[in-house]
Amino acid sequence: MPDRDASNPKRLDPDIIASIENMKTLLSNDPRRRAEMERALAVEKILIQKGVNELKKEIIEKSPHEQLTFSFLPNEMTRISPFSPMSRSEMGSRAIVKQMFNNPWGTMELQGERLSVFDESVLLGVLKLATINKSFMYTTTFHELLGIMGTTSGKNTYNAVRSSLDRLTGTFVKITIKSKDTIKTGLSNHILSHVKYNKFNFDIKIDEYFGGIYLEGLITSIDLDFRAGLKGDITKAMYRFYEGQPVSFEIHIDKLCDAINLDKTQQKFELRKKINKSLKELHSQGYFEYGKINKKDHIVTKKNMKTLKNV
């Protein structure tokens, strides 16, 4: 896979680079132009926020009975996710996939390299840092991001994060809103719009529409410290899924596998073994008061409300 390092000059047309540098020089030498540019950016920011608010309003109106767990997105986002538990060999050779998620309000389509639970951890860390910096564009370090993720710093983890950021930059998202007479496309863009790697840090920019729509509720719904303490990728995927479910919940094992992208071609006893292991971990961490697979292959769970107040 080609390196997507945004600092690599081969990636950008030389004329574009020259134009950007020329604009920087003009702005620095012309206070009037700089003021006009700042006003234009301020107007653009207002328009983006207006667009985000309109999208949220439309989807909330079309999902009046849904628990809006992830910002404006109904808890369908916790039930079906593009992030999959993957083995090391699978992560080393990723297919390009196109996924379509249907919801009462419309569809969400993602296209790009297959995303792992580790990629989800990186995205959550990036979004958390955006809340800390109060901006969708900021500078950070691998060490800081890994700290937010609860992962030890080192050369291998640095490289893994960099590859993940490249994947998220290449992941295309399209949200389409249903309406009675026509179809309105609400959002089409990449998750991350810019990553530039420097020697000791990197600059990052989250797409403002994606960030405005996705950020707010996602970070308040998922407790990153609790999630970081979970050992297994399947456990982390199940935690995300159950965050969108009622306190007492029952689901067939096949449907749970679909929701967390767990490979169903495995033997049934292997699936039971893996899911049981994650149920036990979530129970030992105080998330579940009860969680077992019954004879009908239904997973029956009950959340621990006392613990959930702190999680």
N, C-alpha and C positions, 0 to 999 in steps of 0.2 A: 504493500500500500504506500503511495507517495506521501512524503512528509508534508503536513499541512502547516508547517511553521509559518505564521504570518509575518515573521521578520525576514523570511527568505525573499530577496528581491526578485527572484525568478517567478514568484507567484503573481506579482502585479505587473501590469503593463508599465514600461518606463515613462510613457507619457502621463499616465495617471499619477505616478510618484512625483514627477516634475510639477504637475498641476497642483498637487497637495502642498508641496514645499513652497511653490510660488504664492499660493493663497496664504500660508502661514506668514510669509515675509510681508505681503501686502497688509495683512491684518495688524501685524506688529508695528508697522510704520504709519498706519492710518487709523487713528482712534475713532473717527466717524464710521468707517467701514466696520470696525470691530463692534461698535455699539449696534449697528444695523444687524450684523450677524447674530449678536446675542439676543436681540429682539425677535429675530426670525426663529431662532432656536426655542425661545420661550413660547412663541405662538405654536410651534410644532409640538412642543411638550403638552400644551393645553389641548390641542386637537387629538393627540394620542390618548390622553386620559379620558377625553370625551368619548372616543371610539371604544375604549375599554369598558367604560361605564355603560354604554349602550348595549354592548355584547352581553355583559353581566345581566342587565335588566331583561333582555330578551330571553336568555336561557332560564333565569329564575321564573319568569312568567310561564314558560313551557314546562317547568318541573316543580309545580307548587307543592307537591307532596313528597319531594325528595329531600333528604338531609343534605344540606349544602356543605359538605365536608372540606372540599378542596377549593377554597375561594368561591367563585361562582359555579364551579363545576360540581354537579351532583356526585354522590358517592359511587357512581359508576366508575370513576377514576380509581377508586380503591379496589373495585371488583375485577377490573380488567386493566392490565398494565403492560407496557412494552418491555419492561425489565424482567429478565429471565434468570433463574438459578442456572449457572453454567459451570461445567468442569473446566480445568485449566486447558485441556486439549481443545475444547470447544471455543474457549476465549482466544486461543492462538490461531484459529481459522474460522473467521466469521463470515456468514453469508450476508448479502444485501437483501433486506426483507422489506415488504410493504404490508402494513397492518391497518385494518379499518375497524374502528370501534363505533358501534351504533348505540345511540342514546335516545331518550324520549325527545330531546331538543334538536337532534341532528346527528352528525358524525364527526369523529376525529380520526384523521389519517396521519400515520407516521411512516416515513420512508428513509432508509439508511442502513448502516451496519446493525446487525443484531445487538441489542443492548443487554448488559448483564446487571445483576444486583449491585455490583461494584460501581457501574456507571450511574446507577440511581444514587448511591452514596455520594459520588462526586457532585452530581447535580444538586442534591440536598445541601451539601457543603457550600457550593457556589451561591445558592439562593440565600442561605443563612448569612453568608458574608455580605451579600447585597443589603440585607436588613441592618446589619451592623454598620456598614458604610453609608447607609441611607441613599444608595445610588445603584443603578443597574450597570454602571461603568466604574471600575475601581482597579487598583493595583494591589496584588497580594503575593504571597510566597507559597511554595509547595509545602513548607513546614507549617505555615498557618492553616492552609486548607486541610492538610492531613490531621492537624490538631482538632479542627472542627469535626472531622470525620471520625475521630477517635482511633486513628491508625498511626502506627510507628513510622517515623521519618527514616528514609534510607534511599539509596540509589534505585533499588527495584521499585519501591512504592512511588518515587518521583516519576520514573518512566511510565508506570502504570497510570498515574494521574494524567500525565501529558497525553498519552494515547487516548484516554477516556475523554479529555477535553476536545481532542481532535474529532472523536466520534460524535460528540454532542454538537459540535460546530457543523458537522455534516448531516445532522438529522433534520429532515424537513418535516414541519408540522402544518397541517391544514385542518381548520375547524370550519364546518359548514352548518349554518343554521337553517332549520326547516321553517317554512311558512306556508300559509294556505295557498297562495297564488304563485309563489315563486321560490327559488332557492337563493338564499343570501350567504355568500362566503364571508365569514367573519374574520378569519385570520389565515394567512399563508406566509410562513417564514421559517427560518432555522431557529433552533432553541438558543444557541449562542451565536451572536452575530460577529464576534471578533475576539480572538485570542492572540496576543503577541508575546512571545517568550523572550525575556532578557536574561542576563547572566545569573542573577540571584532571585529574580521575581518575574511576574508576568502581569500584563494588562489584560483585563477581561471585560467584555460587554455582553450583557444579556439582552436579547431582543426585547424592546420596551413593551410591545403588545403582549408577548408571551409572559414576560415578567409581571406586568400589571394584572394579567388575568390569572396567572397560575401561582404567583408567589405568596400572596397574603394568607390564604387559608391553608396551603400546603405546609408551611413552616409551623403554623399554630396547631395543626392536626398531628404532625409527626414529631415525637420527642426524640431529638437526635442523640442525646446522651443515653437514653434508654435503648434506642436502636443500636448504637455503637457497642453496647454491652452484650448484644446478642451474638452468639458465635456463628451460627449457620446462615448461609444465604437463603435457604428455604424458610428458616425461622423469620428472617427479616422480611421476606416477601409475604409471609403469612401475617406478620404484625401489621404491615401496610394494608393488607386486605381486610383484616378484622377491625381496623380502625373505622371502616365504613359500615360496619354491621351492628345490629342490635346487641344488647347485653347478652341475651340468650339466643343462640343461633344454631341452625342445623343445615348442613349442606352435603350433597353426595360427593364422594371423593373425586369423581371425574370432573365435576363442576369446579371444585377447588383447584384441581390441577390446571384447568383452563384459565382460571382467574389469575394464577401466579405463574403461568407459563412453565409448569413442570411437565417434563416429557412423559406422556401416557403410554408410550410404546414399551416401557419397562414392565417387568412382571408385576402383577398386582401386589404380591407379598413384599416386593422391594418398595413400592409406593407407600404401602401401609407402614413399613419400617421407617422410612424417611419422614413421613408426616407425623407418626407417633413420636419420633425423636424431637421434632420441633414443638409438638404439643407439650411434651414434658418440659422442654426448655422454657416455653412461655409460662407454664405453670410454676416452675421453680423460680422464675423471675417475678412472680406475683401478678402477672398479667391475667392469667386464667385462674378462676376458682375451680374450674372443671373443664376437661377436654379429652374426649376419647372417641375412637372409631367403633361403632356398633356392628352387629352381625350383618346388617344390610349395607355396610360400607358407607354409612352416613356419619359425618363428623359432627358430634354434638358438643357445643362449648357454652360456657358461661363466664363472662368477664368478672374479675374481682373489682367491685366498685370502690372499695376502700383504697386499694392500690392505685386504681385509675385516677384518683384525685391527685395523686402525686406524680404519675407517669406523664 
